[in-house]
């Protein structure tokens, strides 16, 4: 029996992708894995019940698996896929492009780059599969260009460095530089508001 992984952050965009994942699992007779990744430093209530409820809403097959892990989302998704012999990963995407995606990063993009299997990315603006044609619309299936997943603490290969500070990073701009850039942008905006308002 094939295994399909649906990674969710519980957003409406993610739930939209979940409907496609559920439909693919039912049509292919596959087992659906629902995975939620908690940030490593974020304590909070156990979202396992939320995953079970989401599985019901998206029409997941009875033998679906729910799992909650903690860590860096893209790394945990790819690692889970490798450990469980996943044949397809389904993720929602906000559809950010250009500078916005560079600043905010993209879990879907990182998963696509490092996944051991094809990845189906579903933009949030697509209609629910029941409202669409009788078969799901394939938005973007991409065979991961890099089939070798490396430990996140391992040194980055050439070209896998932050373009701002040059530390090893799987993203174009590392998280700490994105945070600094966002901070500078907000400070500048506040200064402009104060100068114009006084």
C-alpha positions in Angstrom: 0.0 0.0 0.0 1.5 3.4 -1.0 1.9 6.1 1.7 1.1 9.8 1.1 2.3 12.5 3.5 0.2 15.6 4.1 2.1 18.2 6.1 -0.1 20.8 7.8 0.3 24.0 9.8 -3.5 24.1 10.4 -4.0 27.2 8.2 -6.9 27.4 5.7 -4.3 27.2 2.9 -3.0 24.0 4.4 -6.5 22.5 4.9 -7.2 23.2 1.2 -4.2 21.1 0.3 -5.4 18.5 2.7 -8.6 18.0 0.7 -6.4 17.2 -2.3 -4.3 14.8 -0.2 -7.4 13.0 1.1 -8.8 12.7 -2.4 -5.5 11.3 -3.8 -5.3 8.8 -0.9 -8.8 7.5 -1.4 -8.4 7.2 -5.2 -5.0 5.5 -5.0 -6.0 3.3 -2.0 -3.0 4.8 -0.2 -2.5 5.3 3.5 -2.5 9.0 4.4 -0.1 10.4 7.0 -1.0 13.7 8.5 2.0 15.5 10.0 2.2 18.7 12.1 5.6 20.2 13.0 5.8 22.3 16.2 8.7 24.8 16.3 11.4 23.4 18.7 11.0 26.2 21.3 7.3 26.5 21.3 5.5 24.8 24.2 1.8 24.6 24.0 -1.2 22.3 23.9 -0.9 18.9 22.2 -2.3 19.4 18.6 -3.0 15.6 18.1 -6.7 16.1 18.6 -6.6 18.9 15.9 -5.0 16.4 13.5 -7.7 13.8 14.1 -10.4 16.4 13.5 -8.6 17.6 10.4 -8.4 14.0 9.1 -12.1 13.8 9.5 -12.8 17.1 7.7 -10.6 16.3 4.7 -12.1 12.8 4.3 -8.9 10.9 5.1 -9.1 7.1 4.8 -9.8 5.1 8.0 -6.2 3.8 8.3 -4.7 7.3 8.3 -1.8 8.0 10.6 -1.4 11.3 12.6 1.9 12.5 13.9 3.1 15.5 15.8 6.9 16.2 15.8 9.0 19.1 16.9 11.8 20.8 15.0 12.5 22.7 11.7 9.4 22.2 9.5 11.1 21.4 6.2 13.7 19.1 7.8 11.1 17.2 9.8 8.8 16.7 6.8 11.6 15.4 4.6 13.0 13.2 7.4 9.5 11.8 8.1 9.1 11.0 4.4 12.4 9.2 4.3 11.7 7.1 7.5 8.2 6.1 6.4 8.7 5.3 2.7 6.4 8.1 1.5 5.7 8.2 -2.2 4.1 11.6 -2.4 4.2 14.7 -0.2 1.3 17.2 -0.3 1.8 20.7 1.1 -0.1 24.0 0.8 1.7 27.1 -0.4 0.9 30.7 0.1 2.0 31.5 -3.4 4.6 34.1 -2.3 7.1 35.0 -5.0 10.2 37.2 -5.3 11.3 39.4 -2.4 8.5 38.3 -0.2 9.4 34.6 -0.5 13.1 35.5 0.0 12.4 37.3 3.2 9.9 34.9 4.6 11.3 31.7 3.4 9.3 28.8 2.0 8.8 25.5 3.7 7.3 24.1 0.5 10.3 25.1 -1.5 12.8 23.6 0.9 10.7 20.4 1.0 10.7 20.2 -2.8 14.5 20.7 -2.9 15.3 17.9 -0.5 12.4 15.5 -0.7 13.0 11.8 -1.5 9.8 11.7 -3.6 7.6 13.9 -5.7 6.0 16.9 -4.0 2.5 18.2 -4.8 2.2 21.9 -3.9 -1.4 23.2 -3.7 -1.9 27.0 -3.7 -4.6 28.2 -1.3 -6.7 29.9 -4.0 -7.7 26.6 -5.7 -11.3 25.5 -5.2 -12.1 22.5 -2.9 -11.6 19.3 -5.0 -15.3 18.5 -4.8 -16.1 21.9 -6.4 -13.5 21.4 -9.1 -13.5 18.8 -11.9 -14.0 15.1 -11.1 -10.2 14.7 -10.8 -7.9 16.9 -8.8 -5.9 19.6 -10.5 -2.2 18.9 -10.4 -0.6 22.2 -9.6 3.1 21.5 -9.3 4.7 18.1 -9.0 8.5 18.4 -8.7 11.0 15.6 -8.4 13.4 16.8 -5.8 16.6 17.9 -7.5 18.7 16.9 -4.5 17.9 13.3 -3.5 20.5 13.4 -0.6 19.1 14.8 2.6 21.8 16.2 4.9 21.6 16.9 8.6 20.8 20.6 9.1 23.9 21.0 11.3 26.2 19.7 8.6 28.2 22.2 6.6 26.4 23.6 3.6 27.6 22.8 0.1 28.8 25.6 -2.1 25.8 27.6 -3.1 24.0 26.7 0.1 25.0 29.8 2.0 23.1 32.9 3.1 23.8 35.7 0.5 23.9 38.3 3.3 26.2 36.8 6.0 27.5 33.7 4.2 26.7 31.3 7.0 25.6 27.8 5.9 21.9 28.0 5.1 19.4 26.0 3.0 17.6 29.3 2.3 18.8 32.2 0.1 18.7 34.4 3.2 19.1 32.7 6.6 16.5 33.1 9.4 18.6 35.5 11.5 19.3 37.8 8.5 15.6 37.7 7.5 14.7 38.8 11.1 17.3 41.6 11.0 16.0 42.8 7.6 12.4 42.8 8.8 13.5 44.7 11.9 15.3 47.3 9.9 12.3 47.7 7.6 9.9 48.1 10.5 12.2 50.6 12.2 12.5 52.7 9.0 8.7 52.6 8.6 8.2 53.7 12.2 10.7 56.6 11.7 8.8 57.7 8.5 5.5 57.6 10.3 6.8 59.6 13.2 8.5 62.2 10.9 5.4 62.6 8.8 3.0 62.6 11.8 4.8 65.2 13.9 
